Amino acid sequence: NQGGSTELLNYSVRYDANGGTFAQEPETKNYHANTPITAITEIPTLEGSRFLGWKDQKGNLIAPGGVVTEALLEKTVLTVRTELTARMAKMARTTVSSSRI
């Protein structure tokens, strides 16, 4: 293709649970060109951590269901690929004490 534009046929977004697990969503989700690309709404779980959002390659945080803009996607000839990584934060442990009256 000399100087012309290449029509994109597909978007492929890989979701990395960053050590966590998904209950049902696939790790990779495909989207057709000219359709909105939104981050999956399922939140991966990881014991002792809480999910903060999806982080793209540039460090931007995207909320579940948030729009992934084309500027964040890495373009190849016929497919657009990107990877969103779950951003997790360790939760502080709490101690519950009981006292007898």
Order of alpha helices (4+ residues) and beta strands (2+ residues): beta-beta-beta-beta-beta-beta
